[in-house]
Amino acid sequence: MRVMRVYCPECSSLAVVRKTNRKHPQIADIYCACSNMECGHTFVMNMTFSHTLSPSALTHGRLMKNMIDAIAPDKRQEMIDLLSQAQDDDQKVSKPQGPVSATAQSRR
């Protein structure tokens, strides 16, 4: 697992995080101190959430539920019926066929 490293903006030495002050779940102030004894710089950095690269698998179900809940009840039942029918059709197609008959084998 990679750990984010903070570097001193004055001397570029590795800095130590002394405190984190969360202002919001996606915004934090990071209080840092330079590890270079000769520099001794202390500073505050801001860390914020920017954007998602790949959606979380944990929220996928919640998103689907919210979308389904937003559909009118009569349309929701119609959608469920269509999905059930499509699932039944897929199961019929994916079932393995029985053994090939002798007459079908001789035609090959």
N, CA, C and O atoms as a GROMACS GRO file, in nm:
protein
  432
    1MET      N    1   0.084  -0.118   0.000
    1MET     CA    2   0.000   0.000   0.000
    1MET      C    3   0.089   0.124   0.000
    1MET      O    4   0.185   0.133   0.076
    2ARG      N    5   0.055   0.217  -0.085
    2ARG     CA    6   0.131   0.341  -0.091
    2ARG      C    7   0.079   0.440   0.012
    2ARG      O    8  -0.041   0.447   0.038
    3VAL      N    9   0.169   0.515   0.070
    3VAL     CA   10   0.134   0.617   0.167
    3VAL      C   11   0.175   0.751   0.108
    3VAL      O   12   0.285   0.766   0.053
    4MET      N   13   0.086   0.849   0.119
    4MET     CA   14   0.117   0.981   0.066
    4MET      C   15   0.230   1.044   0.149
    4MET      O   16   0.226   1.043   0.271
    5ARG      N   17   0.328   1.098   0.080
    5ARG     CA   18   0.439   1.166   0.148
    5ARG      C   19   0.422   1.316   0.130
    5ARG      O   20   0.378   1.364   0.025
    6VAL      N   21   0.456   1.388   0.235
    6VAL     CA   22   0.449   1.534   0.231
    6VAL      C   23   0.592   1.587   0.238
    6VAL      O   24   0.672   1.544   0.321
    7TYR      N   25   0.622   1.681   0.150
    7TYR     CA   26   0.756   1.740   0.145
    7TYR      C   27   0.748   1.888   0.182
    7TYR      O   28   0.651   1.956   0.151
    8CYS      N   29   0.851   1.934   0.248
    8CYS     CA   30   0.860   2.074   0.289
    8CYS      C   31   0.868   2.163   0.164
    8CYS      O   32   0.950   2.137   0.075
    9PRO      N   33   0.786   2.268   0.156
    9PRO     CA   34   0.792   2.356   0.039
    9PRO      C   35   0.915   2.447   0.039
    9PRO      O   36   0.945   2.510  -0.062
   10GLU      N   37   0.988   2.454   0.152
   10GLU     CA   38   1.107   2.539   0.161
   10GLU      C   39   1.235   2.466   0.123
   10GLU      O   40   1.315   2.517   0.044
   11CYS      N   41   1.255   2.344   0.178
   11CYS     CA   42   1.382   2.275   0.154
   11CYS      C   43   1.364   2.139   0.085
   11CYS      O   44   1.463   2.071   0.057
   12SER      N   45   1.242   2.100   0.058
   12SER     CA   46   1.208   1.973  -0.010
   12SER      C   47   1.240   1.848   0.072
   12SER      O   48   1.241   1.737   0.016
   13SER      N   49   1.267   1.862   0.201
   13SER     CA   50   1.288   1.745   0.287
   13SER      C   51   1.152   1.684   0.320
   13SER      O   52   1.048   1.748   0.307
   14LEU      N   53   1.156   1.560   0.364
   14LEU     CA   54   1.034   1.492   0.405
   14LEU      C   55   0.976   1.563   0.527
   14LEU      O   56   1.049   1.598   0.619
   15ALA      N   57   0.845   1.583   0.527
   15ALA     CA   58   0.778   1.648   0.640
   15ALA      C   59   0.695   1.545   0.715
   15ALA      O   60   0.658   1.441   0.661
   16VAL      N   61   0.666   1.576   0.840
   16VAL     CA   62   0.587   1.487   0.925
   16VAL      C   63   0.450   1.552   0.948
   16VAL      O   64   0.442   1.671   0.979
   17VAL      N   65   0.344   1.473   0.932
   17VAL     CA   66   0.209   1.523   0.959
   17VAL      C   67   0.188   1.520   1.110
   17VAL      O   68   0.198   1.414   1.172
   18ARG      N   69   0.160   1.636   1.169
   18ARG     CA   70   0.142   1.647   1.314
   18ARG      C   71  -0.005   1.640   1.354
   18ARG      O   72  -0.039   1.590   1.462
   19LYS      N   73  -0.092   1.690   1.266
   19LYS     CA   74  -0.234   1.696   1.300
   19LYS      C   75  -0.316   1.706   1.173
   19LYS      O   76  -0.271   1.764   1.074
   20THR      N   77  -0.436   1.650   1.176
   20THR     CA   78  -0.530   1.663   1.064
   20THR      C   79  -0.660   1.721   1.119
   20THR      O   80  -0.718   1.668   1.213
   21ASN      N   81  -0.703   1.829   1.058
   21ASN     CA   82  -0.828   1.894   1.099
   21ASN      C   83  -0.928   1.878   0.984
   21ASN      O   84  -0.919   1.947   0.883
   22ARG      N   85  -1.023   1.786   1.002
   22ARG     CA   86  -1.124   1.763   0.898
   22ARG      C   87  -1.232   1.871   0.906
   22ARG      O   88  -1.298   1.887   1.008
   23LYS      N   89  -1.246   1.944   0.796
   23LYS     CA   90  -1.349   2.048   0.788
   23LYS      C   91  -1.478   1.990   0.731
   23LYS      O   92  -1.588   2.040   0.757
   24HIS      N   93  -1.463   1.885   0.652
   24HIS     CA   94  -1.573   1.821   0.580
   24HIS      C   95  -1.521   1.682   0.544
   24HIS      O   96  -1.400   1.664   0.540
   25PRO      N   97  -1.608   1.583   0.516
   25PRO     CA   98  -1.556   1.450   0.480
   25PRO      C   99  -1.459   1.450   0.361
   25PRO      O  100  -1.380   1.357   0.345
   26GLN      N  101  -1.466   1.556   0.278
   26GLN     CA  102  -1.379   1.561   0.161
   26GLN      C  103  -1.278   1.676   0.165
   26GLN      O  104  -1.210   1.701   0.066
   27ILE      N  105  -1.269   1.745   0.277
   27ILE     CA  106  -1.175   1.858   0.291
   27ILE      C  107  -1.105   1.849   0.426
   27ILE      O  108  -1.170   1.828   0.529
   28ALA      N  109  -0.972   1.864   0.426
   28ALA     CA  110  -0.898   1.859   0.552
   28ALA      C  111  -0.778   1.954   0.546
   28ALA      O  112  -0.719   1.974   0.440
   29ASP      N  113  -0.743   2.011   0.662
   29ASP     CA  114  -0.619   2.086   0.678
   29ASP      C  115  -0.519   1.989   0.741
   29ASP      O  116  -0.549   1.925   0.841
   30ILE      N  117  -0.400   1.979   0.681
   30ILE     CA  118  -0.295   1.891   0.729
   30ILE      C  119  -0.184   1.978   0.788
   30ILE      O  120  -0.120   2.055   0.716
   31TYR      N  121  -0.161   1.966   0.918
   31TYR     CA  122  -0.056   2.043   0.986
   31TYR      C  123   0.073   1.962   0.980
   31TYR      O  124   0.078   1.848   1.026
   32CYS      N  125   0.178   2.021   0.922
   32CYS     CA  126   0.302   1.949   0.896
   32CYS      C  127   0.423   2.021   0.956
   32CYS      O  128   0.420   2.142   0.982
   33ALA      N  129   0.530   1.943   0.978
   33ALA     CA  130   0.657   1.998   1.026
   33ALA      C  131   0.770   1.934   0.946
   33ALA      O  132   0.772   1.813   0.926
   34CYS      N  133   0.862   2.016   0.900
   34CYS     CA  134   0.977   1.967   0.824
   34CYS      C  135   1.065   1.881   0.915
   34CYS      O  136   1.089   1.915   1.031
   35SER      N  137   1.114   1.770   0.860
   35SER     CA  138   1.200   1.681   0.938
   35SER      C  139   1.346   1.727   0.938
   35SER      O  140   1.428   1.674   1.013
   36ASN      N  141   1.380   1.824   0.855
   36ASN     CA  142   1.515   1.880   0.850
   36ASN      C  143   1.530   1.978   0.968
   36ASN      O  144   1.469   2.084   0.970
   37MET      N  145   1.613   1.939   1.064
   37MET     CA  146   1.630   2.020   1.186
   37MET      C  147   1.680   2.161   1.155
   37MET      O  148   1.646   2.256   1.226
   38GLU      N  149   1.760   2.177   1.051
   38GLU     CA  150   1.813   2.309   1.016
   38GLU      C  151   1.704   2.398   0.957
   38GLU      O  152   1.711   2.520   0.970
   39CYS      N  153   1.604   2.338   0.894
   39CYS     CA  154   1.494   2.415   0.834
   39CYS      C  155   1.389   2.449   0.940
   39CYS      O  156   1.363   2.566   0.967
   40GLY      N  157   1.330   2.346   1.000
   40GLY     CA  158   1.232   2.366   1.107
   40GLY      C  159   1.100   2.429   1.064
   40GLY      O  160   1.022   2.474   1.148
   41HIS      N  161   1.075   2.432   0.935
   41HIS     CA  162   0.953   2.494   0.884
   41HIS      C  163   0.828   2.416   0.927
   41HIS      O  164   0.825   2.293   0.916
   42THR      N  165   0.727   2.486   0.975
   42THR     CA  166   0.597   2.424   1.002
   42THR      C  167   0.496   2.491   0.909
   42THR      O  168   0.504   2.611   0.884
   43PHE      N  169   0.403   2.413   0.860
   43PHE     CA  170   0.310   2.466   0.759
   43PHE      C  171   0.180   2.385   0.759
   43PHE      O  172   0.172   2.277   0.818
   44VAL      N  173   0.082   2.440   0.692
   44VAL     CA  174  -0.048   2.374   0.678
   44VAL      C  175  -0.073   2.351   0.530
   44VAL      O  176  -0.058   2.442   0.448
   45MET      N  177  -0.112   2.229   0.496
   45MET     CA  178  -0.149   2.196   0.359
   45MET      C  179  -0.298   2.163   0.358
   45MET      O  180  -0.354   2.120   0.459
   46ASN      N  181  -0.362   2.184   0.244
   46ASN     CA  182  -0.503   2.149   0.229
   46ASN      C  183  -0.514   2.023   0.145
   46ASN      O  184  -0.447   2.010   0.043
   47MET      N  185  -0.599   1.932   0.188
   47MET     CA  186  -0.624   1.811   0.110
   47MET      C  187  -0.773   1.808   0.078
   47MET      O  188  -0.857   1.817   0.167
   48THR      N  189  -0.805   1.795  -0.051
   48THR     CA  190  -0.945   1.790  -0.093
   48THR      C  191  -0.968   1.675  -0.190
   48THR      O  192  -0.876   1.632  -0.260
   49PHE      N  193  -1.091   1.628  -0.193
   49PHE     CA  194  -1.132   1.528  -0.290
   49PHE      C  195  -1.153   1.600  -0.422
   49PHE      O  196  -1.212   1.707  -0.426
   50SER      N  197  -1.103   1.540  -0.531
   50SER     CA  198  -1.117   1.602  -0.662
   50SER      C  199  -1.227   1.536  -0.744
   50SER      O  200  -1.328   1.600  -0.774
   51HIS      N  201  -1.209   1.411  -0.780
   51HIS     CA  202  -1.308   1.342  -0.863
   51HIS      C  203  -1.288   1.191  -0.856
   51HIS      O  204  -1.184   1.144  -0.810
   52THR      N  205  -1.387   1.117  -0.901
   52THR     CA  206  -1.384   0.972  -0.898
   52THR      C  207  -1.327   0.918  -1.028
   52THR      O  208  -1.363   0.963  -1.136
   53LEU      N  209  -1.238   0.820  -1.017
   53LEU     CA  210  -1.184   0.753  -1.136
   53LEU      C  211  -1.262   0.626  -1.166
   53LEU      O  212  -1.287   0.593  -1.282
   54SER      N  213  -1.300   0.554  -1.062
   54SER     CA  214  -1.377   0.431  -1.075
   54SER      C  215  -1.479   0.428  -0.962
   54SER      O  216  -1.442   0.438  -0.846
   55PRO      N  217  -1.608   0.417  -0.995
   55PRO     CA  218  -1.709   0.421  -0.889
   55PRO      C  219  -1.693   0.308  -0.788
   55PRO      O  220  -1.648   0.199  -0.822
   56SER      N  221  -1.730   0.335  -0.666
   56SER     CA  222  -1.721   0.236  -0.559
   56SER      C  223  -1.824   0.126  -0.580
   56SER      O  224  -1.938   0.152  -0.615
   57ALA      N  225  -1.782   0.004  -0.557
   57ALA     CA  226  -1.875  -0.109  -0.564
   57ALA      C  227  -1.971  -0.105  -0.446
   57ALA      O  228  -2.079  -0.165  -0.453
   58LEU      N  229  -1.935  -0.038  -0.340
   58LEU     CA  230  -2.022  -0.030  -0.222
   58LEU      C  231  -2.144   0.057  -0.247
   58LEU      O  232  -2.250   0.032  -0.188
   59THR      N  233  -2.133   0.158  -0.332
   59THR     CA  234  -2.245   0.249  -0.357
   59THR      C  235  -2.326   0.211  -0.480
   59THR      O  236  -2.430   0.271  -0.505
   60HIS      N  237  -2.281   0.112  -0.555
   60HIS     CA  238  -2.350   0.072  -0.678
   60HIS      C  239  -2.494   0.030  -0.650
   60HIS      O  240  -2.586   0.074  -0.719
   61GLY      N  241  -2.515  -0.054  -0.549
   61GLY     CA  242  -2.649  -0.101  -0.515
   61GLY      C  243  -2.740   0.012  -0.470
   61GLY      O  244  -2.858   0.014  -0.505
   62ARG      N  245  -2.685   0.105  -0.393
   62ARG     CA  246  -2.764   0.219  -0.346
   62ARG      C  247  -2.808   0.305  -0.464
   62ARG      O  248  -2.921   0.353  -0.467
   63LEU      N  249  -2.718   0.325  -0.560
   63LEU     CA  250  -2.751   0.404  -0.678
   63LEU      C  251  -2.864   0.339  -0.756
   63LEU      O  252  -2.958   0.406  -0.799
   64MET      N  253  -2.854   0.207  -0.776
   64MET     CA  254  -2.959   0.135  -0.848
   64MET      C  255  -3.092   0.144  -0.774
   64MET      O  256  -3.196   0.164  -0.836
   65LYS      N  257  -3.090   0.129  -0.642
   65LYS     CA  258  -3.213   0.135  -0.563
   65LYS      C  259  -3.277   0.273  -0.575
   65LYS      O  260  -3.398   0.284  -0.591
   66ASN      N  261  -3.197   0.379  -0.567
   66ASN     CA  262  -3.250   0.515  -0.580
   66ASN      C  263  -3.312   0.537  -0.717
   66ASN      O  264  -3.416   0.602  -0.728
   67MET      N  265  -3.249   0.483  -0.821
   67MET     CA  266  -3.304   0.497  -0.956
   67MET      C  267  -3.436   0.422  -0.968
   67MET      O  268  -3.532   0.474  -1.027
   68ILE      N  269  -3.442   0.302  -0.914
   68ILE     CA  270  -3.566   0.222  -0.922
   68ILE      C  271  -3.676   0.287  -0.838
   68ILE      O  272  -3.792   0.290  -0.880
   69ASP      N  273  -3.641   0.339  -0.721
   69ASP     CA  274  -3.740   0.405  -0.636
   69ASP      C  275  -3.798   0.530  -0.701
   69ASP      O  276  -3.911   0.570  -0.670
   70ALA      N  277  -3.723   0.593  -0.791
   70ALA     CA  278  -3.769   0.714  -0.858
   70ALA      C  279  -3.871   0.685  -0.968
   70ALA      O  280  -3.938   0.776  -1.016
   71ILE      N  281  -3.884   0.559  -1.007
   71ILE     CA  282  -3.979   0.521  -1.112
   71ILE      C  283  -4.117   0.504  -1.050
   71ILE      O  284  -4.130   0.452  -0.939
   72ALA      N  285  -4.221   0.548  -1.122
   72ALA     CA  286  -4.359   0.534  -1.075
   72ALA      C  287  -4.390   0.386  -1.052
   72ALA      O  288  -4.341   0.301  -1.127
   73PRO      N  289  -4.469   0.353  -0.949
   73PRO     CA  290  -4.495   0.212  -0.915
   73PRO      C  291  -4.547   0.126  -1.030
   73PRO      O  292  -4.504   0.012  -1.045
   74ASP      N  293  -4.638   0.179  -1.113
   74ASP     CA  294  -4.689   0.099  -1.225
   74ASP      C  295  -4.581   0.073  -1.329
   74ASP      O  296  -4.572  -0.037  -1.384
   75LYS      N  297  -4.499   0.173  -1.356
   75LYS     CA  298  -4.388   0.156  -1.451
   75LYS      C  299  -4.282   0.064  -1.393
   75LYS      O  300  -4.218  -0.012  -1.466
   76ARG      N  301  -4.262   0.070  -1.260
   76ARG     CA  302  -4.165  -0.016  -1.194
   76ARG      C  303  -4.204  -0.163  -1.209
   76ARG      O  304  -4.120  -0.247  -1.238
   77GLN      N  305  -4.333  -0.194  -1.190
   77GLN     CA  306  -4.379  -0.332  -1.205
   77GLN      C  307  -4.363  -0.378  -1.350
   77GLN      O  308  -4.326  -0.492  -1.375
   78GLU      N  309  -4.391  -0.289  -1.445
   78GLU     CA  310  -4.373  -0.322  -1.587
   78GLU      C  311  -4.226  -0.354  -1.615
   78GLU      O  312  -4.196  -0.448  -1.688
   79MET      N  313  -4.135  -0.275  -1.557
   79MET     CA  314  -3.992  -0.298  -1.576
   79MET      C  315  -3.950  -0.432  -1.514
   79MET      O  316  -3.872  -0.506  -1.574
   80ILE      N  317  -4.002  -0.463  -1.395
   80ILE     CA  318  -3.969  -0.590  -1.330
   80ILE      C  319  -4.016  -0.707  -1.415
   80ILE      O  320  -3.945  -0.806  -1.430
   81ASP      N  321  -4.137  -0.695  -1.471
   81ASP     CA  322  -4.190  -0.802  -1.556
   81ASP      C  323  -4.103  -0.822  -1.680
   81ASP      O  324  -4.075  -0.935  -1.719
   82LEU      N  325  -4.061  -0.711  -1.743
   82LEU     CA  326  -3.975  -0.721  -1.862
   82LEU      C  327  -3.841  -0.784  -1.828
   82LEU      O  328  -3.790  -0.867  -1.904
   83LEU      N  329  -3.783  -0.745  -1.714
   83LEU     CA  330  -3.654  -0.803  -1.673
   83LEU      C  331  -3.667  -0.951  -1.642
   83LEU      O  332  -3.579  -1.030  -1.675
   84SER      N  333  -3.777  -0.989  -1.577
   84SER     CA  334  -3.800  -1.131  -1.547
   84SER      C  335  -3.814  -1.212  -1.674
   84SER      O  336  -3.760  -1.322  -1.686
   85GLN      N  337  -3.887  -1.156  -1.771
   85GLN     CA  338  -3.905  -1.225  -1.899
   85GLN      C  339  -3.771  -1.239  -1.971
   85GLN      O  340  -3.741  -1.345  -2.026
   86ALA      N  341  -3.690  -1.135  -1.971
   86ALA     CA  342  -3.558  -1.141  -2.036
   86ALA      C  343  -3.469  -1.243  -1.967
   86ALA      O  344  -3.394  -1.315  -2.033
   87GLN      N  345  -3.476  -1.251  -1.834
   87GLN     CA  346  -3.395  -1.348  -1.760
   87GLN      C  347  -3.440  -1.490  -1.794
   87GLN      O  348  -3.357  -1.579  -1.812
   88ASP      N  349  -3.571  -1.512  -1.803
   88ASP     CA  350  -3.623  -1.645  -1.841
   88ASP      C  351  -3.577  -1.682  -1.981
   88ASP      O  352  -3.538  -1.797  -2.006
   89ASP      N  353  -3.581  -1.586  -2.074
   89ASP     CA  354  -3.537  -1.612  -2.212
   89ASP      C  355  -3.389  -1.647  -2.215
   89ASP      O  356  -3.349  -1.737  -2.289
   90ASP      N  357  -3.308  -1.577  -2.136
   90ASP     CA  358  -3.164  -1.606  -2.130
   90ASP      C  359  -3.137  -1.746  -2.077
   90ASP      O  360  -3.049  -1.816  -2.125
   91GLN      N  361  -3.214  -1.786  -1.976
   91GLN     CA  362  -3.195  -1.920  -1.919
   91GLN      C  363  -3.232  -2.028  -2.018
   91GLN      O  364  -3.168  -2.134  -2.022
   92LYS      N  365  -3.335  -2.005  -2.100
   92LYS     CA  366  -3.375  -2.103  -2.200
   92LYS      C  367  -3.266  -2.119  -2.306
   92LYS      O  368  -3.237  -2.230  -2.350
   93VAL      N  369  -3.206  -2.008  -2.347
   93VAL     CA  370  -3.102  -2.010  -2.450
   93VAL      C  371  -2.974  -2.074  -2.397
   93VAL      O  372  -2.907  -2.146  -2.471
   94SER      N  373  -2.940  -2.049  -2.271
   94SER     CA  374  -2.814  -2.098  -2.217
   94SER      C  375  -2.819  -2.243  -2.171
   94SER      O  376  -2.714  -2.301  -2.140
   95LYS      N  377  -2.938  -2.304  -2.165
   95LYS     CA  378  -2.945  -2.445  -2.125
   95LYS      C  379  -2.878  -2.530  -2.230
   95LYS      O  380  -2.901  -2.510  -2.350
   96PRO      N  381  -2.795  -2.626  -2.189
   96PRO     CA  382  -2.729  -2.712  -2.287
   96PRO      C  383  -2.832  -2.800  -2.358
   96PRO      O  384  -2.926  -2.850  -2.297
   97GLN      N  385  -2.810  -2.817  -2.486
   97GLN     CA  386  -2.898  -2.902  -2.566
   97GLN      C  387  -2.872  -3.047  -2.531
   97GLN      O  388  -2.761  -3.082  -2.490
   98GLY      N  389  -2.971  -3.131  -2.548
   98GLY     CA  390  -2.956  -3.273  -2.521
   98GLY      C  391  -2.858  -3.336  -2.618
   98GLY      O  392  -2.807  -3.268  -2.706
   99PRO      N  393  -2.831  -3.466  -2.604
   99PRO     CA  394  -2.737  -3.532  -2.694
   99PRO      C  395  -2.789  -3.528  -2.838
   99PRO      O  396  -2.909  -3.533  -2.863
  100VAL      N  397  -2.696  -3.519  -2.930
  100VAL     CA  398  -2.731  -3.512  -3.072
  100VAL      C  399  -2.780  -3.649  -3.115
  100VAL      O  400  -2.718  -3.751  -3.085
  101SER      N  401  -2.893  -3.651  -3.187
  101SER     CA  402  -2.949  -3.780  -3.230
  101SER      C  403  -2.863  -3.843  -3.338
  101SER      O  404  -2.782  -3.776  -3.402
  102ALA      N  405  -2.881  -3.971  -3.358
  102ALA     CA  406  -2.802  -4.046  -3.458
  102ALA      C  407  -2.829  -3.994  -3.597
  102ALA      O  408  -2.738  -3.992  -3.680
  103THR      N  409  -2.952  -3.951  -3.626
  103THR     CA  410  -2.982  -3.901  -3.760
  103THR      C  411  -2.914  -3.768  -3.785
  103THR      O  412  -2.869  -3.741  -3.896
  104ALA      N  413  -2.904  -3.685  -3.682
  104ALA     CA  414  -2.836  -3.557  -3.697
  104ALA      C  415  -2.687  -3.578  -3.715
  104ALA      O  416  -2.623  -3.502  -3.788
  105GLN      N  417  -2.630  -3.679  -3.650
  105GLN     CA  418  -2.487  -3.706  -3.664
  105GLN      C  419  -2.456  -3.756  -3.803
  105GLN      O  420  -2.350  -3.724  -3.859
  106SER      N  421  -2.544  -3.835  -3.860
  106SER     CA  422  -2.514  -3.892  -3.991
  106SER      C  423  -2.521  -3.788  -4.101
  106SER      O  424  -2.461  -3.807  -4.207
  107ARG      N  425  -2.591  -3.678  -4.080
  107ARG     CA  426  -2.601  -3.573  -4.180
  107ARG      C  427  -2.473  -3.491  -4.189
  107ARG      O  428  -2.451  -3.423  -4.289
  108ARG      N  429  -2.390  -3.497  -4.091
  108ARG     CA  430  -2.268  -3.415  -4.089
  108ARG      C  431  -2.168  -3.471  -4.177
  108ARG      O  432  -2.058  -3.416  -4.188
   0.00000   0.00000   0.00000
